[in-house]
Amino acid sequence: MVTVSHYLYEKGLVPGKSGNISMKFKKDEFERVAVTPSGFSLKSIVEKDVVIVDMDGNLVYNSNKKPTSEMLMHLNIYKERNDINSVVHTHSPIATGFAFAEEKINRLEGFGPIEEKFVPFVDYYPPGSIELAEAVSKELKNQDIVVLKKHGVVALGKNLEEATLLSEFIEESAKIQFVKSSLMANRL
């Protein structure tokens, strides 16, 4: 988690203190979730900062850190999707620009067949709210990625690498779409 946190920051996908990640795992027959702490830049996360909770959000190990304010969103996604073990929530600049403009991002080839033309949107709800957690987990029932209106992006994977690659890919897709629309506008 530390390596992925630093990587996402270096790639510009989680500027400042934005974004959060989690990873579900089993320990002693119980499902646990490792999440990034609240109020930290992913740039500076170290192993002792990672917070471990159970599937109800209770701290499993003593920690002087609070879990991300988006913990409920992560937990709801895991409860909805048994087939995934990682969630990456970014505030990447181009994709988040699309989220604020409420402009749909085209799905591009790269992560399997294109079954839908656009990456789906989730309506705006305040960050950390129950409403946001419920809306995101509902939309991700049959999706691998969603754009949160006026907020950012949430990507899922079987592991952190897969979720991270998808987060990168959606940012690159948004860049391509932005460049294309800029070039097309210049032709007029």
N, C-alpha and C positions, 0 to 999 in steps of 0.2 A: 504494500500500500504506500509505503514511503517513496519508493522508486517511481510509482505511477503518479503520485501527487506532485513530485518534483518535475516529472516529464510534462504533465499537463500545464504546469505553470510556465515552464520554459517554452512550450509551444504557443503560449499566449491564449490558451483556452480557458484559464481561470485567473484572470487578472486580480490584483489586490487580494482581498479576503473573500473573493467569490468562489462559488462552486464547492462541491463535496463529492466524496466517493464512499462506496461501501462494498463489503465482500461477505457473503454468507458462507459459513462452514459448520461442520459438525465437530463437537468435542464432548466426549463421554455420553454419546447417544442423544445429545441435545443440540438443536440448531442455535448457532450464535451468529451475530453480525458485528463485524469490525467496521466502524465508521470514523470519519475524520471529525476532529473536534470543532466546536463552535468558536467563531471569532479568530481563527487562525488563517494565515495565508498558507496555501498548499505548498508554497515555496519553502517554508521553514518547518514543515512537519517532520518530526523524528518518531522513532518507534514507540517511545513512551507516551506520545501524544494521542495515539490511536485509542479510541474508546471501544470497549467490547460490551454489547448488550444482548439480552435474550430477545426472542421474537415479540415480546410485549414491550420492549424498550427499557426494561429494568437493567441497571448496571450489573454486570456479572463479576467484574473485578474492580477492586477499589481504584478509583481514578480521581484525580483532582481536576480533570477536564470534563466539560459538559459536551455531550454529543452534538453534532450538527443540528441546527434548528429544523432541518429538513428530514430528520430521522424518521418521523412518521411516514413520510412519502416513501422512503427506502423500504421500511418494514411492510407497508401495504403492498408494494410491488412484489416483494418476496412471497407474501401470503397469496397473492394472485397468480404468481408464476413459479411453479416448482422447478421449471427447466432452466432457470437462470440463477447465477450465483454472484453477479456483480452489477452494480449500478454506478454510472458516472454522470454527474450533473454539472454541466459547464455553463459558462457565460461567454462563450467565444464571440468575438466582436462582430463578425459578418452575420453568422446565423442569428445572433441576438438582435442585430439590427433588423433582420427580417421579422423577428418576433415582435419587435416594437412597432414596425410598420404594418404588421399583420399581413405580410406578403408571403405567400406559400413558397416553400422550397421544393423544387422538382427532385424526385428520386432519380438517381443516376445508377447505372450499372456499377457493380463493385461488391455488393453484398447480396448476391443471389438474384433471382428473377425479380423484375419489377412488376409487382401485382397491383400497385396503386400509383397514380401519377405523382402525388405529392406526399411529403412527410406530414402526418396529421398534426393539427393544433390542439392544444388544451386551453380553454378559456382562462382568463386571468383570475387568480385568487391570491390573496396575500401569501408571501413566502412563509413557510412553516405552519400554515393553517391546515386544519382537518379537511376543509373543502378542497384545497389543492392536492393533498395526499390522496383523497378519494377519486378526484377527477383524473389524476395522472395514472393511478393504478388501473382504473377502469379503461382508459384509452390504451394502455399498454398490454391489455389482455391478449391481443392478437398482433401487436406491433413490437418492433425492436427499438424504436426511437420516436420521440415526440418533441415538438416545439411548444414551449410554454409562452403564451402571449405575454408580451411586455416583461419577459423574465429570462429565458434561456433555453437549454436543451437537456433532455434526459435520454441516455442511451443504456441499453442492457446488453449483457453478454453472459456466456457460460463461465467466463473468467474475466479478470480485469483487463487483460490484453485485448480481448474481443470487444469489450465495451469501450475501451480507449480508442481502438482503431475506428470504431463506428463514430465516435465523437469527432475524431479528426476528419473522417470522410464527409460528415455532414457539413463541417466548416468549409472544406474544400469545395463541396457541391455548391454551397451558398456563394463562395467566391466566383466560381465559374459562371453561375447564373447572374451575378452582379456585373461581372465583366461583359458577358454577352449582352445584357440589357443596356449597358453603357455604350457599347460599340454600335448596337442597333439604333440607339437614340441619335448617335452622331451621323447616321446615314440619312436622316430626315432633313 
